[in-house]
Amino acid sequence: MNMINKVKSLFADKKLKTAFKAIKTDMELIQENHESLKGSTNEWVIFLDQENRTLKTRVRALEKKLDAVQDEKEEAELAVMRQL
């Protein structure tokens, strides 16, 4: 019981009580900012992942077009050679 009385007497001190309230408020703000940052980071990850998928799709489409153009070029070259 003596220990409990010591703890109670510590909290009876207004400066200590005010300090604990300030620390609690700061910790709540830090937690809130941390959660906000996590949410923002998650949104960016989702956005960048979608952009990456879109760009990969566009690269594949461009590679297919390039292959088609190269095939056409080779066919044209073969047609010219056949005519000679």
Secondary structure, 3 states (H helix, E strand, C coil): CHHHHHHHHHHHCHHHHHHHHHHHHHHHHHHHHHHHHHHHHHHHHHHHHHHHHHHHHHHHHHHHHHHHHHHHHHHHHHHHHHHC
